[in-house]
Amino acid sequence: MRPSTEELADRLARTRARMQRSGLDGLVVVDPANLHYLTGYDAWSFYMPQLLFVPLSGEPLLIMRAMDAGGAHRTASMPRERILGYPESLVHQREAHPFDWAAERLRDHGFAQRGRIGFEPEAHFLTVRSFHALERGMPEWQLVDSHDLVNWVRLVKSPFELDLMRKAGRVASAAMEAGIDAVSSGARLNDIAAAIQHAQASGVEGAEGDYPAIVPMLPTGESADTPHMTFSARRLETNEAISIELAGAHRRYHAPLARTLSLGRPEARLAGLAEITAEGLQLVLDDLRPGAVVADVHAVWQRHLDQHSIEKPSRLGYSIGIGYPPDWGERTVSIRGDDLTVIEPGMCLHIIAGMWMDGFGCELSESVAITADGVEVLTSAPRELIVRDGA
């Protein structure tokens, strides 16, 4: 189900309101998650230069590779004449760039007036060469950092989006169950990953799966002291621990989830850390509510760690929603001591109590939506160190 015309119109209106407050006359959008949010467009085309130009008034213009533009209207809720495709001859050319062509088309459509135009310097798929081509082709523009403007508009989810987030949470829970079931002595990490990926793609009844922005991450044994480790053909050994971090994706909305398992009796230090981590995570979930300041929520976690003389230098979580490779985060809220964002209903957060020590680690996380009076936990798995028979 696509977002309704009214849903997309509201997103565009809120984006333009924020543009106006920021003193912007236009906005160049290249982040595929933001393209999806504003138009509904969804395809694996983001590895090539593409942009959506949003003027302060008038119809946006979507420019991408011709082979993608021809069918973009099948997902993007835009008039076909507002979707333009640059020729294949511009792909991987040394002396020309697709944004040279894009600048000409922007000029043709009357967008070459002088003004402050925001762009997304933190977007993963805006290359230096792309930026220079746009800068060269539109000298009238004063290109300025938009400071992830659309990402911040995305922070508070609509009822339509919250429904998609709940379904993503159900997919995540099923994928975690598949991963846990695949853990056994001698199991290869890539086979565990395959079980997880099958569940991610299959989905559950009433919530079809989607490809996640990040592959399953499986820090194992001593490497569990480091997050973001992926997988290989290495086999699990009895009495090892393995952390599983994954996301359920549903129509591009993501709900991450992490758990740690011990294959056989856990070491005392891991068991103790897991208990402290689970207690702290519950304290944070109890404190999350509208009106709370993110830094104050983090302080609840920090006081809990201080009581146990434990340190966690990394942030405790971040905002989530639409995700495309290589990340499922929104690049807005970070749950740490210097974030003064005020919590609002409709925000969705991944609370990741990841404790990466020296030679071992424990990860427990939940994806949550902020409600009128607290939180709705979107994901489900035993919130404890999971112990499996090591035989």
GIKAFEN-V537268 format. One record per residue. N is the residue number from 1. RES is the residue in one small letter. SS is DSSP state (alpha for helix, beta for strand, coil for the rest). PSI is psi as a letter, one per 30 degrees, with the letter a starting at -180 (* if undefined). OMEGA is omega in whole degrees, -180 to 180 (* if undefined). Layout:
N|RES|SS|PSI|OMEGA  N|RES|SS|PSI|OMEGA
This chain:
1|m|coil|k|178  2|r|coil|l|170  3|p|coil|k|-179  4|s|coil|l|176  5|t|alpha|e|-180  6|e|alpha|e|178  7|e|alpha|e|-180  8|l|alpha|e|179  9|a|alpha|e|178  10|d|alpha|e|179  11|r|alpha|e|-180  12|l|alpha|e|-180  13|a|alpha|e|179  14|r|alpha|e|176  15|t|alpha|e|-180  16|r|alpha|e|177  17|a|alpha|e|179  18|r|alpha|e|175  19|m|alpha|e|-179  20|q|alpha|e|178  21|r|alpha|f|-179  22|s|coil|g|179  23|g|coil|h|-179  24|l|coil|k|176  25|d|coil|f|180  26|g|beta|l|-177  27|l|beta|k|174  28|v|beta|j|-177  29|v|beta|k|178  30|v|coil|f|179  31|d|coil|k|-177  32|p|alpha|e|177  33|a|alpha|e|179  34|n|alpha|e|173  35|l|alpha|e|179  36|h|alpha|e|-178  37|y|alpha|e|-174  38|l|alpha|f|-175  39|t|alpha|f|-172  40|g|coil|f|-177  41|y|coil|k|-178  42|d|coil|j|175  43|a|coil|l|179  44|w|coil|i|-179  45|s|coil|f|-171  46|f|coil|f|178  47|y|coil|f|174  48|m|coil|l|179  49|p|coil|k|176  50|q|coil|l|-180  51|l|beta|l|170  52|l|beta|k|176  53|f|beta|k|-180  54|v|beta|j|175  55|p|beta|l|180  56|l|coil|f|172  57|s|coil|l|-177  58|g|coil|l|-175  59|e|coil|k|174  60|p|coil|l|180  61|l|beta|k|-179  62|l|beta|k|-178  63|i|beta|k|-179  64|m|beta|a|179  65|r|beta|k|-174  66|a|alpha|e|-177  67|m|alpha|f|176  68|d|alpha|e|-178  69|a|alpha|e|-177  70|g|coil|f|-179  71|g|coil|g|-175  72|a|alpha|f|-179  73|h|alpha|f|-180  74|r|alpha|f|174  75|t|coil|e|-179  76|a|coil|k|178  77|s|coil|i|-180  78|m|coil|l|174  79|p|coil|k|-177  80|r|alpha|e|-178  81|e|alpha|f|178  82|r|alpha|g|177  83|i|beta|j|-174  84|l|beta|k|-179  85|g|beta|k|177  86|y|beta|l|-174  87|p|coil|l|-180  88|e|alpha|f|-179  89|s|alpha|f|180  90|l|alpha|f|-179  91|v|coil|k|176  92|h|coil|h|174  93|q|coil|k|179  94|r|coil|e|-172  95|e|coil|f|179  96|a|coil|l|-177  97|h|coil|k|179  98|p|alpha|e|-180  99|f|alpha|f|168  100|d|alpha|e|179  101|w|alpha|e|180  102|a|alpha|e|180  103|a|alpha|e|178  104|e|alpha|e|-180  105|r|alpha|e|176  106|l|alpha|e|178  107|r|alpha|e|179  108|d|alpha|e|-177  109|h|coil|g|173  110|g|coil|g|-177  111|f|coil|g|-176  112|a|coil|g|179  113|q|coil|l|177  114|r|coil|k|179  115|g|beta|l|178  116|r|beta|j|-177  117|i|beta|k|178  118|g|beta|k|173  119|f|beta|l|-171  120|e|coil|i|-177  121|p|coil|f|178  122|e|coil|f|-179  123|a|coil|k|-175  124|h|coil|f|-171  125|f|coil|g|170  126|l|coil|j|-178  127|t|coil|l|176  128|v|alpha|e|-180  129|r|alpha|e|177  130|s|alpha|e|180  131|f|alpha|e|-179  132|h|alpha|e|178  133|a|alpha|e|179  134|l|alpha|e|179  135|e|alpha|e|180  136|r|alpha|e|-175  137|g|alpha|f|-179  138|m|coil|i|-177  139|p|coil|f|178  140|e|coil|f|-176  141|w|beta|k|166  142|q|beta|j|-177  143|l|beta|k|-177  144|v|beta|l|178  145|d|beta|k|178  146|s|coil|f|179  147|h|coil|h|176  148|d|coil|h|-174  149|l|alpha|e|-178  150|v|alpha|e|178  151|n|alpha|e|-180  152|w|alpha|e|174  153|v|alpha|e|-178  154|r|alpha|f|-170  155|l|coil|e|179  156|v|beta|j|-174  157|k|coil|k|174  158|s|coil|l|174  159|p|alpha|e|177  160|f|alpha|e|-179  161|e|alpha|e|180  162|l|alpha|e|177  163|d|alpha|e|177  164|l|alpha|e|178  165|m|alpha|e|178  166|r|alpha|e|179  167|k|alpha|e|175  168|a|alpha|e|178  169|g|alpha|e|177  170|r|alpha|e|177  171|v|alpha|e|179  172|a|alpha|e|-179  173|s|alpha|e|178  174|a|alpha|e|179  175|a|alpha|e|178  176|m|alpha|e|178  177|e|alpha|e|178  178|a|alpha|e|179  179|g|alpha|e|179  180|i|alpha|e|-180  181|d|alpha|f|-177  182|a|alpha|f|-179  183|v|coil|k|176  184|s|coil|l|179  185|s|coil|k|-180  186|g|coil|f|179  187|a|coil|k|177  188|r|beta|k|-180  189|l|alpha|e|-179  190|n|alpha|f|175  191|d|alpha|e|174  192|i|alpha|e|178  193|a|alpha|e|-179  194|a|alpha|e|178  195|a|alpha|e|178  196|i|alpha|e|-176  197|q|alpha|e|177  198|h|alpha|e|180  199|a|alpha|e|179  200|q|alpha|e|-178  201|a|alpha|e|-177  202|s|alpha|e|-176  203|g|coil|a|-180  204|v|beta|l|-180  205|e|coil|k|180  206|g|coil|f|180  207|a|beta|j|-179  208|e|coil|l|-180  209|g|coil|l|180  210|d|coil|l|177  211|y|coil|k|-179  212|p|coil|l|-179  213|a|coil|f|-179  214|i|coil|k|178  215|v|coil|l|175  216|p|coil|k|179  217|m|beta|k|-170  218|l|coil|i|174  219|p|coil|k|-170  220|t|beta|k|177  221|g|alpha|b|-180  222|e|alpha|f|-179  223|s|alpha|f|176  224|a|alpha|f|175  225|d|alpha|g|-178  226|t|coil|k|179  227|p|coil|l|170  228|h|coil|g|172  229|m|coil|k|-176  230|t|coil|b|-176  231|f|coil|l|179  232|s|coil|a|177  233|a|coil|g|178  234|r|coil|k|-179  235|r|beta|k|177  236|l|coil|k|178  237|e|coil|l|177  238|t|coil|k|-179  239|n|coil|g|172  240|e|coil|l|172  241|a|beta|l|178  242|i|beta|k|174  243|s|beta|k|178  244|i|beta|j|173  245|e|beta|k|-175  246|l|beta|l|172  247|a|beta|k|166  248|g|beta|k|179  249|a|beta|k|178  250|h|beta|j|-179  251|r|coil|h|176  252|r|coil|f|176  253|y|beta|k|-171  254|h|beta|k|172  255|a|beta|j|180  256|p|beta|l|-178  257|l|beta|k|179  258|a|beta|k|174  259|r|beta|l|176  260|t|beta|k|180  261|l|beta|k|172  262|s|beta|k|180  263|l|beta|j|-172  264|g|coil|a|-176  265|r|coil|k|-177  266|p|coil|l|172  267|e|coil|k|-178  268|a|alpha|e|-178  269|r|alpha|e|178  270|l|alpha|e|180  271|a|alpha|e|179  272|g|alpha|e|180  273|l|alpha|e|-179  274|a|alpha|e|180  275|e|alpha|e|179  276|i|alpha|e|-178  277|t|alpha|e|180  278|a|alpha|e|178  279|e|alpha|e|-179  280|g|alpha|e|178  281|l|alpha|e|179  282|q|alpha|e|178  283|l|alpha|e|180  284|v|alpha|e|179  285|l|alpha|e|179  286|d|alpha|f|-174  287|d|alpha|f|-179  288|l|coil|k|-180  289|r|coil|l|178  290|p|coil|k|-180  291|g|coil|f|178  292|a|coil|k|175  293|v|beta|k|-177  294|v|alpha|e|-178  295|a|alpha|e|179  296|d|alpha|e|175  297|v|alpha|e|178  298|h|alpha|e|-179  299|a|alpha|e|176  300|v|alpha|e|178  301|w|alpha|e|-176  302|q|alpha|e|178  303|r|alpha|e|178  304|h|alpha|e|179  305|l|alpha|e|-179  306|d|alpha|e|179  307|q|alpha|f|-179  308|h|coil|g|179  309|s|coil|h|180  310|i|coil|k|178  311|e|coil|k|171  312|k|coil|j|-178  313|p|coil|f|-176  314|s|coil|l|180  315|r|coil|l|-177  316|l|coil|f|180  317|g|beta|a|-173  318|y|beta|l|-179  319|s|beta|l|-177  320|i|beta|l|179  321|g|beta|b|177  322|i|beta|k|179  323|g|beta|k|171  324|y|beta|l|177  325|p|coil|k|12  326|p|coil|g|-173  327|d|beta|k|176  328|w|beta|g|177  329|g|beta|l|-177  330|e|beta|f|-178  331|r|beta|h|177  332|t|beta|c|-177  333|v|beta|k|169  334|s|beta|k|-177  335|i|coil|j|180  336|r|coil|l|-170  337|g|coil|f|-178  338|d|coil|g|-179  339|d|coil|j|-176  340|l|coil|g|177  341|t|coil|k|177  342|v|beta|k|-179  343|i|coil|k|179  344|e|coil|l|173  345|p|coil|k|-180  346|g|coil|f|174  347|m|beta|k|176  348|c|beta|k|-174  349|l|beta|k|169  350|h|beta|j|178  351|i|beta|j|-176  352|i|beta|j|176  353|a|beta|i|-180  354|g|beta|j|-179  355|m|beta|j|-177  356|w|beta|j|-173  357|m|coil|b|179  358|d|coil|j|179  359|g|coil|g|175  360|f|coil|l|-180  361|g|beta|l|180  362|c|beta|k|178  363|e|beta|k|171  364|l|beta|k|-179  365|s|beta|l|173  366|e|beta|k|168  367|s|beta|k|-175  368|v|beta|l|170  369|a|beta|k|178  370|i|beta|k|180  371|t|coil|a|-179  372|a|coil|f|-176  373|d|coil|g|179  374|g|coil|b|-178  375|v|beta|l|169  376|e|beta|j|179  377|v|beta|k|-174  378|l|coil|f|-175  379|t|coil|l|-175  380|s|coil|k|172  381|a|coil|l|179  382|p|coil|k|-176  383|r|coil|i|-177  384|e|coil|l|171  385|l|coil|k|-177  386|i|beta|k|-177  387|v|beta|k|178  388|r|beta|k|177  389|d|coil|k|-178  390|g|coil|f|-177  391|a|coil|*|*
